[in-house]
Amino acid sequence: EHATLNEINGTSFLSANVIDSKGLLLVRSSNSTIKAFSRRCTHSSYQIVPYNSNGIANCSSSHGGSFDLNGNVVNSPPVSSLRSYETLLENNILKISK
């Protein structure tokens, strides 16, 4: 289901869940690490769409806000990074906690 996470800088996403009501963006940052970020825009609270082929995730509000593979702001109006969640990858199972 998330085969794109097998490669470094591969991305995927999760829909709304118990951790975040907007869902999560997932990024494979190394062989042993997958990062998880909220899909809630830090400017407008609209949902962030999944990463595109350039590694940019845009806000669905069309206000121009976008974020990179580290959850950092690439284009304003957002001024703060996406919320990140603690992750643990063991035996190819990803655990995400608040």
Solvent accessible surface area in square Angstrom, and as a share of the most:
residue,aa,sasa,rsa
1,E,203,0.91
2,H,55,0.25
3,A,72,0.56
4,T,84,0.49
5,L,11,0.06
6,N,108,0.55
7,E,126,0.57
8,I,92,0.47
9,N,92,0.47
10,G,12,0.12
11,T,31,0.18
12,S,19,0.12
13,F,86,0.36
14,L,54,0.27
15,S,75,0.48
16,A,69,0.53
17,N,52,0.27
18,V,141,0.81
19,I,35,0.18
20,D,12,0.06
21,S,75,0.49
22,K,55,0.23
23,G,0,0.00
24,L,0,0.00
25,L,0,0.00
26,L,4,0.02
27,V,2,0.01
28,R,30,0.11
29,S,39,0.25
30,S,39,0.25
31,N,119,0.61
32,S,84,0.54
33,T,52,0.30
34,I,8,0.04
35,K,63,0.27
36,A,1,0.01
37,F,8,0.03
38,S,4,0.03
39,R,14,0.05
40,R,86,0.32
41,C,2,0.01
42,T,54,0.31
43,H,95,0.42
44,S,35,0.23
45,S,55,0.36
46,Y,116,0.44
47,Q,61,0.27
48,I,0,0.00
49,V,60,0.34
50,P,49,0.31
51,Y,20,0.07
52,N,66,0.34
53,S,120,0.77
54,N,125,0.64
55,G,11,0.10
56,I,39,0.20
57,A,0,0.00
58,N,62,0.32
59,C,9,0.05
60,S,57,0.37
61,S,31,0.20
62,S,104,0.67
63,H,53,0.24
64,G,44,0.42
65,G,1,0.01
66,S,0,0.00
67,F,0,0.00
68,D,39,0.20
69,L,39,0.19
70,N,79,0.41
71,G,0,0.00
72,N,67,0.34
73,V,48,0.28
74,V,69,0.40
75,N,76,0.39
76,S,78,0.51
77,P,49,0.31
78,P,2,0.01
79,V,142,0.82
80,S,57,0.37
81,S,54,0.35
82,L,8,0.04
83,R,131,0.48
84,S,70,0.45
85,Y,15,0.06
86,E,131,0.59
87,T,35,0.20
88,L,95,0.47
89,L,35,0.17
90,E,85,0.38
91,N,147,0.75
92,N,130,0.67
93,I,106,0.54
94,L,47,0.23
95,K,114,0.48
96,I,34,0.17
97,S,56,0.36
98,K,150,0.63
